[in-house]
Amino acid sequence: MRKSSIGFVMAALLAAAAAIHPASAQTPAATPATPEQICANATDQYSAEEVIAGCTAAIDSKRHQGAGLASLLTLRAYAYDEEEEYEKSLADMTEAIRIEPTASRYDARCSTRAVSDLDLQLALADCNQAIKLLPGHAEYLDSRAFVYLKLGRYDEAIADYNESLKTAQGYANALFGRGIAKIRKGDAVGGQADIAAAKAAEPDVAERFEEYNMTVTAGAPVGLTSAPADCARAETHWKSVEELKTPAGYEDHLARFGSCDFASLARARLEAMKK
């Protein structure tokens, strides 16, 4: 579950910024950094908080529309992820997808939802869409496998991890995740072998999975959400549900926000789907 599109997004954004004002194309040492340069953070010198501020300034300038605006929103979403401000990340990525839907953005939103334990069914739908747009992509398969892992659907997780590892041999995330799935299915030997291989490839992989709220010895699979949400979150969730237009999404919205503003619309959508 890596943000594989960051380099492409940064290049596109800096090109767009240079077209708006050529000073943006110069190095940060030559002139003061523009908001677009800070947002892109190509030299990795800015903190997530600084990136968020840069992206926000660039967005608020109204200089960017279309693909350029989607890139700014995407980069700010990644920075929000680093700050663990997941709902803000989801809001930005949802708007970026509305403007310019891409496989990498669906995968990023899937990963945010999975890592934060929010909306795992919608995370699965996002990963499915990413794989539909770009079949066989190792990182997208890894993201979906992680969602299956959190849902306790271990056979499906192992199947996706296997496919991911066919084209990305030694990919630590996939090896470690498959190891967890095997152990939870009772294959301790095979699982420990995968985990050892993952740690050999990336020694900090276990710590990363702990940050994702996933450990080898965890108990029951994570449910649809870790805590009930209040109506302040209903609009963000509803935008994602309306984009996917699936019965599972509408049912999930009613389960979380049955007394909030969009509940009647969710019921109407479900009734229409039944006819």
Phi, psi and omega in degrees: 000080180241155179276078189290344184267002187301314181300316179296316181298315180299316181297316180295319181294315180295325177295318178295320180295321180296326178292329180283313175213115188306336180300335181295337183279348180281165180287153179303333181288333184282321181219162175302142182295138175278163175304323180295320179294320179295319179297315180291325176051047186298330180264005177056039183258351184253147177286165178301322179296319178291322178298316179301316179296318179296313178299317181297318178297318179294319179295314183292341179291342181065017178281344188243136173226172174056228184299324179296317178294319178300322178295316178299315180297321180297314180294323177292324177299318178299319179293321176298322176302316180299327179274001181061031173262073193291323181294322176293322176299314180297321179297316179294315183292325177297318178292321177298319178294322177300319181286314185212089181289124178226158179300318184295326180287320175299319179295318180298319179291323174302313182296318179299315180295321182290313182297322183274357183063026177254130169056058183295328177293321175290326175301316180298318178297321178296314180297320177300319180293320178300316181290327176297319181286328181220079185299144173080004181290124188300316184288327179289322175296321177297319179297315180294322177300321180295321176298314177302321180299314180292331178278355182079016180264075194290324179297317180291324177298312181298319180299316180290320177298320178300315180295319179300317183287344176296325182252352179224066182299136180081008179293111190299318180303313182292319179296315182293316179298318178295325177298317178299314181299318180296317180298318181290341175270356177105001179265077184294321183295309180296321180295315180294327178295318178296318181294320177297318179295321179296316180292328177293324180284319181217101185302335183264014185297323180296319179297323179296318179293327175296323176295332177276008183063040180222118178235163184296321187259017180299159183275235185295153178297155180292144178276200182292331179202157182275341180200150178297147180255154178266177187292344178297335181266356188297320184295315179300315179296319183296321179300319179292319181296317181295329178291320183280323178054052177241149177304320180299322180294315180294320177296321178295321179297317179295323180296326183268321191231040186298340180252011185259182193300324188263005183298319181295324176294320178298317178297319180296319179297318180295316179299318180296325181290334181282342184279000000 
